[in-house]
Amino acid sequence: MTAELVRGQNHPLDQARLHIRISAGTPVVAAATLGDADGKVHGDTWVAHPGTPVLPGLEVPRRADADHRLTVDLDAVPDTVHRVSVLLALPAGDGSGPARFGAVAAPFVAVTAADGTGIAAYTVTGLDTEAAVVALELYRRRGAWKVRAVGQGYAGGLAELLTDQGLPQAHRLAAGIAEAVAGEPGRTAPAPPSRPADGDLSRQATAPALGPEHGAATPRSAPGQVPAVPPHAPHTTHGAPPPGTPGQPAPPSHPGAAGAAGPTAVTPASPPAGGPVGYSHPGRRTAAPPPPPSAAPPAVPGQPARPVAGDAAGWSMEERLYNQVWGMFEDLARTTAAYRSAVDFAASRREKELDRILADPRSRISGQGDAAREAARVRHAQLVDRAREALDRDLAQLTAEAEVVEPALPPAFARWDSPVWHDYRVPGEMPMAVRLGDLHLPEAGRLRIPMLVRLPLERGLWIDSGASAGLDGDFADAHEVRRRALESAVAHAARLLAAHPAGEFTVHIVDPAGSGAQALEPLVRAGIPADPPARGAGGAAEVLARLTQRVDLVQMAVRGGAADSLPRGFDTSQRLLIVNDFPHGFDDRAVNQLRYLADEGPAVGVHLMLVADREEAARYGPLLDPLWRCLLRLTPVADDHLADPWVGHAWTYEPPLVPPGSQVLRTVLARVATARRTGRP
């Protein structure tokens, strides 16, 4: 039975050889991109399009048409490929055809087995000004393939879509596709070719792949900070290895990674006569990323594979866990979107059926209206139950994965009640991310997703001490909220300190009225602040002046390319300024300096943590609006103010609280202080 998908919904694939049939109300261009475990497309040779229709395990049509058939063999797709995105675009012709999908019938996409058995279908609705769309994607998760309905449109056409996929010369490729479509006669797509023994896709391409020093794709944001993510609740941009082709190994993403796995020789393809020049060095060797140290045990037939920690791409266990957590984040966002969309569809259909019943006088006269209404309600309940069943299935898999991932997280990623803190040692190098709390959705029950934010921080933090921070008025007492906000700030500061090597993270505190003395006591008692907390307007002005001067000095050195010209003995450690009870004790000059630090500080290692109630700063009017926008808002109590970068759900944020009566925070701060004094972890 064919599964009718809605946007964001996924469906398992139990067949390797597939046909993807496309039906549109007007001729469209069909193409496909291949993505790695992070969804990145690493160059033109990762794109199957009318000019290059054949890639291992994949073939697309050569011309624009109203009906298409793509052929896919998932067993023949290179191991480095984890995502196949199916793209549709309106031809960029002479303007005689439609310029947007909103002017034609909604495209219909069906996934079938090789024998024609239906697997999944999706009608790409909701398009308007878009000229290109990612219709659906096939993706690999824990060794199993699934299909997901995407429906992401782009008003800028194929060039904008390919740019979003990470291709550095997307406009050139889009123009080449348009030329290929304009001059190519149609033909029937044959079965996909088998995978080459060495997995080299460049042999199937019309032009050789560029080397690592040319044509490297710009990585897209992962979760910055959500997100804006994303997000954005928090999502950040992080580096990725330069691209090659899907069947070829990629170079290491950090120095020394090549030593972890033996180098692999790559034979460059010879450029065809008259074709573009290949810049790949014939003697250069690149290294493939090491596989995960542990693989998931084989699954029982008919049952999903048992999850394991670190089941994601990455050069280290830390990076694999980070990517796995973000994969869980995305999966939960999309499966919840599918459930909500299905419930909305069921309700909409029920209302339409009831309206038709009420509009038909025969149903009222014959007395059949009650039976028809009951039948409509039954159909609605059946649809909702089926959607909930699919959601519960996905939640069970994600919960099982979370249960094995959470105990494996290192200290920077772990909750305060994790046993890893008992053996905490100051790290020798900064981790790639830090946990700033948990995220969850109301449909997910007890499932929590760690909120991991990349280091070094790209944005300052705003701990909201306003009365609106509490849900349902749980904390109406303003003093209680302020106390919890400052305690939360201390916990965040302790995590940041614990994530940095000894002496590479310095804390400054501004507490003009001294109202935070009790909450700040763990930091002060451990000797963490560089100076005693600054009091009064004069103390705040002095600290702000020093940090502003520091930012100016480092900026001039960096922009002038003379970083080694900094004064001898200049402390290059990261700085964190904790400001309590803002804007008390701040005049206009101090406010401007604070805004400057928030804008320019992160790029040179000066970070801001502001504990403030926005209502108390209302007298500054719109002057402070840019300040609030550039900071990542966190709350001392649960609050649903963050959004993911994929669907835009409102996620409930929960701060990382220290368990009542636990001494873990004081113990960690004591070890950090000892390491700073002795210079040893």
MOUR-V920527 format. One record per residue. N is the residue number from 0. RES is the residue in one letter. PSI is psi in degrees with one decimal (* if undefined). Layout:
n=N res=RES psi=PSI
n=N res=RES psi=PSI
//
This chain:
n=0 res=M psi=131.3
n=1 res=T psi=130.5
n=2 res=A psi=124.8
n=3 res=E psi=110.2
n=4 res=L psi=151.9
n=5 res=V psi=167.7
n=6 res=R psi=128.6
n=7 res=G psi=-15.5
n=8 res=Q psi=146.3
n=9 res=N psi=165.7
n=10 res=H psi=134.9
n=11 res=P psi=150.3
n=12 res=L psi=121.3
n=13 res=D psi=8.9
n=14 res=Q psi=143.8
n=15 res=A psi=-38.2
n=16 res=R psi=119.6
n=17 res=L psi=154.2
n=18 res=H psi=135.9
n=19 res=I psi=112.0
n=20 res=R psi=135.1
n=21 res=I psi=132.2
n=22 res=S psi=124.1
n=23 res=A psi=163.1
n=24 res=G psi=2.4
n=25 res=T psi=157.9
n=26 res=P psi=132.7
n=27 res=V psi=159.0
n=28 res=V psi=129.9
n=29 res=A psi=132.9
n=30 res=A psi=176.2
n=31 res=A psi=144.2
n=32 res=T psi=148.5
n=33 res=L psi=131.9
n=34 res=G psi=154.3
n=35 res=D psi=-164.7
n=36 res=A psi=-23.0
n=37 res=D psi=4.0
n=38 res=G psi=8.0
n=39 res=K psi=140.9
n=40 res=V psi=120.1
n=41 res=H psi=39.0
n=42 res=G psi=173.3
n=43 res=D psi=-31.7
n=44 res=T psi=1.2
n=45 res=W psi=10.7
n=46 res=V psi=123.4
n=47 res=A psi=122.9
n=48 res=H psi=174.4
n=49 res=P psi=-28.3
n=50 res=G psi=-26.8
n=51 res=T psi=78.1
n=52 res=P psi=-13.8
n=53 res=V psi=125.6
n=54 res=L psi=158.9
n=55 res=P psi=121.4
n=56 res=G psi=7.8
n=57 res=L psi=136.4
n=58 res=E psi=139.4
n=59 res=V psi=161.6
n=60 res=P psi=161.5
n=61 res=R psi=-6.8
n=62 res=R psi=168.7
n=63 res=A psi=138.0
n=64 res=D psi=163.0
n=65 res=A psi=-19.3
n=66 res=D psi=132.9
n=67 res=H psi=159.9
n=68 res=R psi=119.1
n=69 res=L psi=142.8
n=70 res=T psi=136.6
n=71 res=V psi=136.0
n=72 res=D psi=101.7
n=73 res=L psi=-25.9
n=74 res=D psi=-21.9
n=75 res=A psi=-4.9
n=76 res=V psi=136.7
n=77 res=P psi=151.8
n=78 res=D psi=-25.5
n=79 res=T psi=-10.3
n=80 res=V psi=125.4
n=81 res=H psi=-3.5
n=82 res=R psi=131.6
n=83 res=V psi=113.2
n=84 res=S psi=128.8
n=85 res=V psi=123.5
n=86 res=L psi=144.1
n=87 res=L psi=139.3
n=88 res=A psi=143.6
n=89 res=L psi=135.0
n=90 res=P psi=138.6
n=91 res=A psi=81.1
n=92 res=G psi=-138.1
n=93 res=D psi=8.1
n=94 res=G psi=2.0
n=95 res=S psi=-25.6
n=96 res=G psi=176.0
n=97 res=P psi=146.4
n=98 res=A psi=-5.6
n=99 res=R psi=150.9
n=100 res=F psi=-22.1
n=101 res=G psi=-15.0
n=102 res=A psi=-1.2
n=103 res=V psi=173.4
n=104 res=A psi=149.6
n=105 res=A psi=130.3
n=106 res=P psi=146.0
n=107 res=F psi=130.8
n=108 res=V psi=129.9
n=109 res=A psi=135.8
n=110 res=V psi=124.1
n=111 res=T psi=160.3
n=112 res=A psi=171.8
n=113 res=A psi=-28.1
n=114 res=D psi=5.4
n=115 res=G psi=-2.1
n=116 res=T psi=128.2
n=117 res=G psi=138.5
n=118 res=I psi=-54.1
n=119 res=A psi=152.6
n=120 res=A psi=151.0
n=121 res=Y psi=127.6
n=122 res=T psi=119.1
n=123 res=V psi=88.1
n=124 res=T psi=171.0
n=125 res=G psi=9.9
n=126 res=L psi=148.1
n=127 res=D psi=-85.0
n=128 res=T psi=-1.2
n=129 res=E psi=139.3
n=130 res=A psi=-6.2
n=131 res=A psi=153.1
n=132 res=V psi=141.3
n=133 res=V psi=104.9
n=134 res=A psi=-53.5
n=135 res=L psi=172.0
n=136 res=E psi=145.1
n=137 res=L psi=128.1
n=138 res=Y psi=150.0
n=139 res=R psi=127.5
n=140 res=R psi=115.2
n=141 res=R psi=43.6
n=142 res=G psi=-7.5
n=143 res=A psi=145.0
n=144 res=W psi=144.4
n=145 res=K psi=161.3
n=146 res=V psi=138.4
n=147 res=R psi=134.2
n=148 res=A psi=124.0
n=149 res=V psi=-66.1
n=150 res=G psi=30.3
n=151 res=Q psi=115.4
n=152 res=G psi=162.0
n=153 res=Y psi=118.2
n=154 res=A psi=-25.9
n=155 res=G psi=5.3
n=156 res=G psi=-161.5
n=157 res=L psi=-34.5
n=158 res=A psi=-44.6
n=159 res=E psi=-39.5
n=160 res=L psi=-48.0
n=161 res=L psi=-33.5
n=162 res=T psi=-42.7
n=163 res=D psi=-25.9
n=164 res=Q psi=-7.4
n=165 res=G psi=8.8
n=166 res=L psi=128.4
n=167 res=P psi=-27.2
n=168 res=Q psi=53.6
n=169 res=A psi=-39.1
n=170 res=H psi=-38.4
n=171 res=R psi=-43.0
n=172 res=L psi=-41.1
n=173 res=A psi=-39.8
n=174 res=A psi=-39.1
n=175 res=G psi=-37.7
n=176 res=I psi=-42.0
n=177 res=A psi=-40.3
n=178 res=E psi=-40.7
n=179 res=A psi=-38.9
n=180 res=V psi=-38.1
n=181 res=A psi=-29.1
n=182 res=G psi=11.4
n=183 res=E psi=125.7
n=184 res=P psi=157.0
n=185 res=G psi=159.1
n=186 res=R psi=165.3
n=187 res=T psi=132.7
n=188 res=A psi=125.8
n=189 res=P psi=-178.4
n=190 res=A psi=152.1
n=191 res=P psi=148.0
n=192 res=P psi=159.1
n=193 res=S psi=160.0
n=194 res=R psi=131.7
n=195 res=P psi=154.3
n=196 res=A psi=-36.7
n=197 res=D psi=2.9
n=198 res=G psi=20.2
n=199 res=D psi=109.2
n=200 res=L psi=-18.1
n=201 res=S psi=-20.2
n=202 res=R psi=-23.3
n=203 res=Q psi=-9.1
n=204 res=A psi=157.9
n=205 res=T psi=-17.9
n=206 res=A psi=146.9
n=207 res=P psi=155.1
n=208 res=A psi=146.4
n=209 res=L psi=153.4
n=210 res=G psi=176.4
n=211 res=P psi=-27.8
n=212 res=E psi=0.6
n=213 res=H psi=133.9
n=214 res=G psi=19.5
n=215 res=A psi=135.6
n=216 res=A psi=141.9
n=217 res=T psi=122.1
n=218 res=P psi=147.7
n=219 res=R psi=167.5
n=220 res=S psi=142.3
n=221 res=A psi=-107.5
n=222 res=P psi=80.5
n=223 res=G psi=-145.3
n=224 res=Q psi=140.2
n=225 res=V psi=160.1
n=226 res=P psi=154.1
n=227 res=A psi=*
n=228 res=V psi=-83.8
n=229 res=P psi=*
n=230 res=P psi=163.6
n=231 res=H psi=119.9
n=232 res=A psi=178.3
n=233 res=P psi=115.3
n=234 res=H psi=148.2
n=235 res=T psi=163.7
n=236 res=T psi=130.4
n=237 res=H psi=157.9
n=238 res=G psi=158.9
n=239 res=A psi=155.7
n=240 res=P psi=145.2
n=241 res=P psi=146.4
n=242 res=P psi=153.4
n=243 res=G psi=-129.1
n=244 res=T psi=161.1
n=245 res=P psi=-32.0
n=246 res=G psi=-4.0
n=247 res=Q psi=150.3
n=248 res=P psi=148.8
n=249 res=A psi=150.4
n=250 res=P psi=160.1
n=251 res=P psi=150.3
n=252 res=S psi=-6.6
n=253 res=H psi=156.1
n=254 res=P psi=141.0
n=255 res=G psi=-13.2
n=256 res=A psi=-29.6
n=257 res=A psi=-27.2
n=258 res=G psi=-18.2
n=259 res=A psi=-23.5
n=260 res=A psi=141.1
n=261 res=G psi=143.6
n=262 res=P psi=151.8
n=263 res=T psi=129.5
n=264 res=A psi=141.6
n=265 res=V psi=126.4
n=266 res=T psi=113.1
n=267 res=P psi=147.6
n=268 res=A psi=144.5
n=269 res=S psi=133.1
n=270 res=P psi=140.6
n=271 res=P psi=157.7
n=272 res=A psi=129.6
n=273 res=G psi=-2.4
n=274 res=G psi=-179.7
n=275 res=P psi=156.7
n=276 res=V psi=134.4
n=277 res=G psi=131.6
n=278 res=Y psi=4.3
n=279 res=S psi=128.5
n=280 res=H psi=127.7
n=281 res=P psi=-23.5
n=282 res=G psi=1.4
n=283 res=R psi=138.6
n=284 res=R psi=141.0
n=285 res=T psi=157.7
n=286 res=A psi=140.6
n=287 res=A psi=147.5
n=288 res=P psi=141.1
n=289 res=P psi=146.1
n=290 res=P psi=161.5
n=291 res=P psi=143.2
n=292 res=P psi=-25.3
n=293 res=S psi=139.6
n=294 res=A psi=153.6
n=295 res=A psi=138.2
n=296 res=P psi=152.3
n=297 res=P psi=141.1
n=298 res=A psi=149.3
n=299 res=V psi=136.1
n=300 res=P psi=130.6
n=301 res=G psi=-3.8
n=302 res=Q psi=148.3
n=303 res=P psi=152.3
n=304 res=A psi=145.1
n=305 res=R psi=132.4
n=306 res=P psi=153.6
n=307 res=V psi=153.6
n=308 res=A psi=138.2
n=309 res=G psi=17.6
n=310 res=D psi=68.0
n=311 res=A psi=169.4
n=312 res=A psi=153.2
n=313 res=G psi=158.7
n=314 res=W psi=-18.0
n=315 res=S psi=165.6
n=316 res=M psi=-36.3
n=317 res=E psi=-45.9
n=318 res=E psi=-37.5
n=319 res=R psi=-40.9
n=320 res=L psi=-40.7
n=321 res=Y psi=-48.6
n=322 res=N psi=-34.0
n=323 res=Q psi=-41.2
n=324 res=V psi=-42.9
n=325 res=W psi=-31.8
n=326 res=G psi=-40.2
n=327 res=M psi=-40.2
n=328 res=F psi=-48.4
n=329 res=E psi=-42.7
n=330 res=D psi=-43.1
n=331 res=L psi=-39.5
n=332 res=A psi=-44.7
n=333 res=R psi=-39.5
n=334 res=T psi=-33.3
n=335 res=T psi=-37.8
n=336 res=A psi=-40.1
n=337 res=A psi=-41.7
n=338 res=Y psi=-46.7
n=339 res=R psi=-39.1
n=340 res=S psi=-40.1
n=341 res=A psi=-40.5
n=342 res=V psi=-42.0
n=343 res=D psi=-40.4
n=344 res=F psi=-42.4
n=345 res=A psi=-42.5
n=346 res=A psi=-41.0
n=347 res=S psi=-42.5
n=348 res=R psi=-37.9
n=349 res=R psi=-43.8
n=350 res=E psi=-38.9
n=351 res=K psi=-40.4
n=352 res=E psi=-41.3
n=353 res=L psi=-37.7
n=354 res=D psi=-40.5
n=355 res=R psi=-37.6
n=356 res=I psi=-44.8
n=357 res=L psi=-29.8
n=358 res=A psi=-11.6
n=359 res=D psi=108.2
n=360 res=P psi=-24.5
n=361 res=R psi=-34.4
n=362 res=S psi=-29.7
n=363 res=R psi=-38.7
n=364 res=I psi=-41.6
n=365 res=S psi=-11.6
n=366 res=G psi=11.3
n=367 res=Q psi=-2.2
n=368 res=G psi=-41.1
n=369 res=D psi=-43.4
n=370 res=A psi=-39.4
n=371 res=A psi=-39.8
n=372 res=R psi=-41.3
n=373 res=E psi=-39.3
n=374 res=A psi=-38.4
n=375 res=A psi=-40.5
n=376 res=R psi=-38.0
n=377 res=V psi=-44.6
n=378 res=R psi=-39.0
n=379 res=H psi=-45.9
n=380 res=A psi=-37.7
n=381 res=Q psi=-43.3
n=382 res=L psi=-44.2
n=383 res=V psi=-40.9
n=384 res=D psi=-40.0
n=385 res=R psi=-40.3
n=386 res=A psi=-41.3
n=387 res=R psi=-36.4
n=388 res=E psi=-43.8
n=389 res=A psi=-40.5
n=390 res=L psi=-45.3
n=391 res=D psi=-36.3
n=392 res=R psi=-46.1
n=393 res=D psi=-38.8
n=394 res=L psi=-37.4
n=395 res=A psi=-40.4
n=396 res=Q psi=-43.7
n=397 res=L psi=-37.9
n=398 res=T psi=-42.4
n=399 res=A psi=-38.3
n=400 res=E psi=-42.2
n=401 res=A psi=-34.3
n=402 res=E psi=-24.5
n=403 res=V psi=-24.4
n=404 res=V psi=-43.1
n=405 res=E psi=-47.4
n=406 res=P psi=-17.9
n=407 res=A psi=-4.4
n=408 res=L psi=139.5
n=409 res=P psi=169.6
n=410 res=P psi=-42.1
n=411 res=A psi=-25.3
n=412 res=F psi=-8.2
n=413 res=A psi=159.6
n=414 res=R psi=164.0
n=415 res=W psi=-24.4
n=416 res=D psi=8.9
n=417 res=S psi=142.0
n=418 res=P psi=-17.7
n=419 res=V psi=-22.7
n=420 res=W psi=-20.4
n=421 res=H psi=-31.6
n=422 res=D psi=28.3
n=423 res=Y psi=135.6
n=424 res=R psi=143.3
n=425 res=V psi=127.4
n=426 res=P psi=157.3
n=427 res=G psi=-17.9
n=428 res=E psi=157.9
n=429 res=M psi=134.3
n=430 res=P psi=171.8
n=431 res=M psi=-16.9
n=432 res=A psi=169.5
n=433 res=V psi=148.6
n=434 res=R psi=126.2
n=435 res=L psi=9.0
n=436 res=G psi=-164.1
n=437 res=D psi=155.6
n=438 res=L psi=142.0
n=439 res=H psi=163.2
n=440 res=L psi=152.1
n=441 res=P psi=-30.8
n=442 res=E psi=-14.4
n=443 res=A psi=0.0
n=444 res=G psi=-124.8
n=445 res=R psi=0.2
n=446 res=L psi=125.8
n=447 res=R psi=139.8
n=448 res=I psi=123.8
n=449 res=P psi=134.8
n=450 res=M psi=98.4
n=451 res=L psi=128.5
n=452 res=V psi=133.5
n=453 res=R psi=148.0
n=454 res=L psi=147.3
n=455 res=P psi=154.9
n=456 res=L psi=136.3
n=457 res=E psi=-10.1
n=458 res=R psi=152.3
n=459 res=G psi=172.6
n=460 res=L psi=137.0
n=461 res=W psi=112.0
n=462 res=I psi=107.9
n=463 res=D psi=114.1
n=464 res=S psi=13.8
n=465 res=G psi=158.3
n=466 res=A psi=-23.1
n=467 res=S psi=-4.7
n=468 res=A psi=-25.1
n=469 res=G psi=144.7
n=470 res=L psi=136.4
n=471 res=D psi=27.6
n=472 res=G psi=28.1
n=473 res=D psi=-32.6
n=474 res=F psi=75.5
n=475 res=A psi=-21.5
n=476 res=D psi=114.6
n=477 res=A psi=-36.9
n=478 res=H psi=-37.2
n=479 res=E psi=-40.9
n=480 res=V psi=-42.5
n=481 res=R psi=-41.4
n=482 res=R psi=-45.5
n=483 res=R psi=-36.3
n=484 res=A psi=-43.9
n=485 res=L psi=-37.0
n=486 res=E psi=-39.0
n=487 res=S psi=-39.8
n=488 res=A psi=-40.6
n=489 res=V psi=-41.3
n=490 res=A psi=-41.2
n=491 res=H psi=-43.2
n=492 res=A psi=-40.2
n=493 res=A psi=-40.0
n=494 res=R psi=-43.4
n=495 res=L psi=-41.0
n=496 res=L psi=-43.7
n=497 res=A psi=-20.3
n=498 res=A psi=-9.4
n=499 res=H psi=149.5
n=500 res=P psi=160.5
n=501 res=A psi=130.2
n=502 res=G psi=3.5
n=503 res=E psi=11.6
n=504 res=F psi=115.7
n=505 res=T psi=138.2
n=506 res=V psi=134.8
n=507 res=H psi=144.6
n=508 res=I psi=133.0
n=509 res=V psi=115.1
n=510 res=D psi=78.9
n=511 res=P psi=-42.6
n=512 res=A psi=-4.3
n=513 res=G psi=16.8
n=514 res=S psi=-13.4
n=515 res=G psi=17.9
n=516 res=A psi=-43.6
n=517 res=Q psi=-45.9
n=518 res=A psi=-31.4
n=519 res=L psi=-4.4
n=520 res=E psi=-40.3
n=521 res=P psi=-39.8
n=522 res=L psi=-46.1
n=523 res=V psi=-42.6
n=524 res=R psi=-34.8
n=525 res=A psi=-5.2
n=526 res=G psi=29.7
n=527 res=I psi=-47.6
n=528 res=P psi=144.1
n=529 res=A psi=-32.8
n=530 res=D psi=162.2
n=531 res=P psi=151.2
n=532 res=P psi=130.5
n=533 res=A psi=134.5
n=534 res=R psi=150.0
n=535 res=G psi=173.1
n=536 res=A psi=-36.0
n=537 res=G psi=-43.5
n=538 res=G psi=-41.6
n=539 res=A psi=-42.8
n=540 res=A psi=-37.9
n=541 res=E psi=-46.1
n=542 res=V psi=-44.1
n=543 res=L psi=-38.7
n=544 res=A psi=-42.9
n=545 res=R psi=-45.1
n=546 res=L psi=-35.7
n=547 res=T psi=-42.9
n=548 res=Q psi=-37.9
n=549 res=R psi=-45.2
n=550 res=V psi=-44.4
n=551 res=D psi=-44.9
n=552 res=L psi=-47.1
n=553 res=V psi=-38.7
n=554 res=Q psi=-44.2
n=555 res=M psi=-40.0
n=556 res=A psi=-42.3
n=557 res=V psi=-45.9
n=558 res=R psi=-30.4
n=559 res=G psi=1.1
n=560 res=G psi=27.5
n=561 res=A psi=53.6
n=562 res=A psi=-25.5
n=563 res=D psi=-0.8
n=564 res=S psi=4.8
n=565 res=L psi=151.7
n=566 res=P psi=146.2
n=567 res=R psi=135.5
n=568 res=G psi=6.7
n=569 res=F psi=128.0
n=570 res=D psi=113.4
n=571 res=T psi=12.0
n=572 res=S psi=157.4
n=573 res=Q psi=149.4
n=574 res=R psi=140.7
n=575 res=L psi=122.4
n=576 res=L psi=115.9
n=577 res=I psi=119.4
n=578 res=V psi=118.6
n=579 res=N psi=145.1
n=580 res=D psi=35.7
n=581 res=F psi=140.4
n=582 res=P psi=20.7
n=583 res=H psi=129.6
n=584 res=G psi=8.4
n=585 res=F psi=125.9
n=586 res=D psi=-175.8
n=587 res=D psi=-38.7
n=588 res=R psi=-43.5
n=589 res=A psi=-37.5
n=590 res=V psi=-42.7
n=591 res=N psi=-38.6
n=592 res=Q psi=-38.4
n=593 res=L psi=-41.8
n=594 res=R psi=-39.5
n=595 res=Y psi=-43.8
n=596 res=L psi=-39.4
n=597 res=A psi=-36.6
n=598 res=D psi=-47.3
n=599 res=E psi=-18.6
n=600 res=G psi=-47.5
n=601 res=P psi=-33.8
n=602 res=A psi=-23.2
n=603 res=V psi=19.0
n=604 res=G psi=20.7
n=605 res=V psi=116.4
n=606 res=H psi=151.5
n=607 res=L psi=134.8
n=608 res=M psi=109.7
n=609 res=L psi=121.0
n=610 res=V psi=108.2
n=611 res=A psi=155.0
n=612 res=D psi=118.4
n=613 res=R psi=-32.3
n=614 res=E psi=-34.5
n=615 res=E psi=-18.9
n=616 res=A psi=14.9
n=617 res=A psi=-23.3
n=618 res=R psi=-19.3
n=619 res=Y psi=-9.6
n=620 res=G psi=-143.4
n=621 res=P psi=-5.6
n=622 res=L psi=-35.4
n=623 res=L psi=-1.3
n=624 res=D psi=-43.6
n=625 res=P psi=-31.4
n=626 res=L psi=-49.2
n=627 res=W psi=-36.2
n=628 res=R psi=-32.0
n=629 res=C psi=-3.8
n=630 res=L psi=148.1
n=631 res=L psi=115.1
n=632 res=R psi=125.5
n=633 res=L psi=156.6
n=634 res=T psi=153.2
n=635 res=P psi=-11.2
n=636 res=V psi=167.8
n=637 res=A psi=135.0
n=638 res=D psi=139.3
n=639 res=D psi=74.4
n=640 res=H psi=-0.1
n=641 res=L psi=151.0
n=642 res=A psi=147.2
n=643 res=D psi=160.6
n=644 res=P psi=-3.1
n=645 res=W psi=-48.9
n=646 res=V psi=-33.2
n=647 res=G psi=24.1
n=648 res=H psi=152.1
n=649 res=A psi=110.4
n=650 res=W psi=141.3
n=651 res=T psi=122.2
n=652 res=Y psi=134.7
n=653 res=E psi=124.2
n=654 res=P psi=154.8
n=655 res=P psi=86.6
n=656 res=L psi=143.9
n=657 res=V psi=132.9
n=658 res=P psi=141.2
n=659 res=P psi=132.5
n=660 res=G psi=-5.5
n=661 res=S psi=144.3
n=662 res=Q psi=13.5
n=663 res=V psi=-39.5
n=664 res=L psi=-45.1
n=665 res=R psi=-37.0
n=666 res=T psi=-43.6
n=667 res=V psi=-44.4
n=668 res=L psi=-37.2
n=669 res=A psi=-41.0
n=670 res=R psi=-36.0
n=671 res=V psi=-45.0
n=672 res=A psi=-40.7
n=673 res=T psi=-42.7
n=674 res=A psi=-34.9
n=675 res=R psi=-38.5
n=676 res=R psi=-40.7
n=677 res=T psi=-19.3
n=678 res=G psi=10.2
n=679 res=R psi=145.8
n=680 res=P psi=*
//
